[in-house]
Amino acid sequence: MSARAALVAVGLALAMPALAQPRDLRPHNIYASLDPDRPDQATLRRVQGALTRCGIRNEQDSSVAYEGLRPGIYLVITGPHRSAEVAAAELARARACGIEGYTRMARRRPGVLED
């Protein structure tokens, strides 16, 4: 293999993960990840209640409804947020209310109804 062909092959290998990622992903915060077949109702009530009391609008949904998230999880989720900084500020507000979470880049799949 020539040096030029090797460089092209390396460039394609590096570009492939970027090409495989869904486009237009935006930050979403996840505050609970539960078994989709039997989500723990007490956890859902506790997490959603604390977020609501903290002024953080949230919803329950399945991860199947989002590109960029691993399917098969029932979530308490917020977003999409305008930026990673906005998502981080919300996480800090939630933490002050006793709720931990994390940010993932995702996009709601078109045509998937909310749970």
Protein Blocks (a to p, Z undefined) as FASTA:
>chain_A
ZZklmmmmmmmmmmmmmmmpcghiacdddfbdcdfklccfklmmmmmmmmmmnopacddd
dfklpghiaehiacddedddfbfklmmmmmmmmmmnopacddddddddehiacZZ
